[in-house]
């Protein structure tokens, strides 16, 4: 039994000697302490700042492009409404046809005012979101409302412009109202095109928020 115990003891010492034989000329305890205290490489804060700047700049670019498109809708709808009202106010002392004599032009004028008010609100909200994030409405609610209202306004714009086109032939030639009707209809179609782009972008933004 004593011989067996000595053989087992020798074998254990041999295994420990092999385990601690890590590097020649270096103490095993020193190598273990060096491995425990070896610092991990820390990532550079510059890489995080570049990445965060890249990701934060993308939504800002989208907001600025959306504001620019909304401003174009505001401008075109204002011109569309103004060109219908101006001939009537200039010929106040001389009886002449007015846009109020044609239901189609009244409808076109009302839609232009609706587009003007709605786009002014969108512009105010967009500027407020850039200055103070989420000051008016939450992002999810805003995306839903923008998508639904943009689709509705696109339909109103294309229907009003289509209704105003046949009215141009009914207005007497050479009158200021005829020129104003042509200019208003052209601006209504331009407003429709820009508003269609806004509706597509709002739909893409909503799908990206919900599904992606």
N, C-alpha and C positions, 0 to 999 in steps of 0.2 A: 504494500500500500504506500509506503514512504517513497518508493521509486516512482510509482505512478503519479503521486502528487508533485514530485520534483520535475517530472517530464511535462506535466500540465503547466507548472509555473514557468518553466523555461520557454514553452511555446508562447505563453502570454507575453512574456518580456520580448520575445522575438517579433511578435506582431506589433507591439507598441513601438519598438525601435524602427520598424518599417514605416509605421504611420507617421512618426514625427520626423522622418528623413525627407524633408521637403526641399531644402536647398543646401548645397554645401557651404559651410562656413557661416551659416545663419542659424541662430537659435530658434527652435520650434515655437517657444513662447513668444519670441519677438515677432515671428511671422504671423502668428495668430492675432496678436494685438494690432499689428499693422493692418491686417484684413478687416478687423472690427472697426478701427478708427478711420478707414479710408473714406474720404468724403465723396458723395455722389456728385456728378457734374450737374450744375444748375443751368437751366436754359437762360439764354440771354433775354433780358426784358425788351430789347429792341425788336426781336422777332415777334413778340406778343403785341407790341405797339403797332408794328406795321400791319399785322393781320387784323387787329381790331380796327385800325384806321380804314383798311380796305373794306371790311364788312360794314362799318358804320357809314362810309361814304356812299355805298350803293343805294340804301334807302333814301338818303338825302338827294341824290341825283334824280331818283324816281319822283320824289315830292316836288322838286323844282320843275321837272318836265310836265308834271300834272298841273302845277300852277300856271305854267305858260299856256298850256292848252285851254285851261279854264278862262284865262284872260282873253284868249282869242274868241272864245264863245261869248264872253261878256261884251267884247268890242263889236263883234258882228251882229249880235242881237240888238245892241243899242242903235247901230246904224240902220238896221232893218226897221225898227220902230220909228226912228226919227225921220226917215225918208217918207213914211206914210203920213206923218203928222205935219211936216213942214209945208207941203203944198196947200193944205187947208188953212193954215195960219197966215200964209202970205197973201192969199186971195180972199181975205175977210170982207173987203169992201166991194168986191166984184163976184157975183154969184158964179160958182163953178162947181164941178163935181167934187165930192169929198169921199174919202175912204169909208166914211160911215154910211154911204149909200150902197155899199156892196158888202153883203154878209161875209163873203170870202176874205175880203181885206180886213174886216173887223176881227175875224178869226185869226188871221195872220198876225195882226197887231197884238192880240191877247197872248198868243203863243210866244211872241218875241218878248213881251213883258215878263211872262212866266220864266222864260229862259234867262232873262236879265237878273231877276230876283234870285232864282235858284243858283246861278253861277256866282253871284255876289256873295251868297252865303257860303258856297264851297271855297271861294277864295279866302274869305275871312277865317273859315275853319282851318284851311291849309296853312295860312300864315300863323295862326294861333298854335297849331300843332308843332310847327317848327320852333317857335319861340318858347312855348310851354307845352310839353308833350301831354296829350290827353286832357286838355283843359275843358273841352266842351263835351265830347262824346267818346266812349271807349272805341278802340280800333276795330273790334269785331262788329259792333253796332254800326259804326260809320261805314264799314265795307258793305254791309247788307243794305243800308239805306242808299248809299251811292250807286250800287249796282241796280237796284229796283228803280230809283228815280232817274238815273241816266237812261235806262231802257225806255221809260215812259216819255221822257223829254225827246228822245230820238224819234219816237213815233209821232209825237205832236209836231215836231219840226218838219218831218217829211210830208205829213198830211197837210199842214198849212201851206208849205211851198207848192205842193201839187195842186191844192185848191186855188192858189193865187195865179197860177199860170194861165188858165183859161180866162181869167178876169182881165188880163192885159188886153186881149182882143176886144173886150166890151167897153173899155175906157176910150174916150174920144182921143183921136190922134192929135199931137202937138200940145197937149195940155201938160201942166206940171204934175198932175196926178198920175198920168200915164208913165212919165219918167220916174216918178217916185215909186210906182208899183213895180216897174222893172228893176230898179235898184234894190227895193225891199225884197223882192223874190230872189234876186241873186244872192243877197246877204243871207237870206233864209236857207238857201241851199249850202252856202259856205258854212253856216252855223251847224247845219245837219252833218256835214262831213267831219268837221272837227269834233262835234259831240259824239259821233260814232266811234272815233278813236278813243275818246274818254271812256265810253261805255265798254269798249273792248278791254281797255286797261283795268277798269274797275272789276270786270268779270274775271280777268286773269289774277288780279290781286286777291279776290275772294276765293277763287279755287286754290290758289297757292296757300292761303291761310287755313282753309278747311282740310284739303286733301293731302298737302305736302308737309 
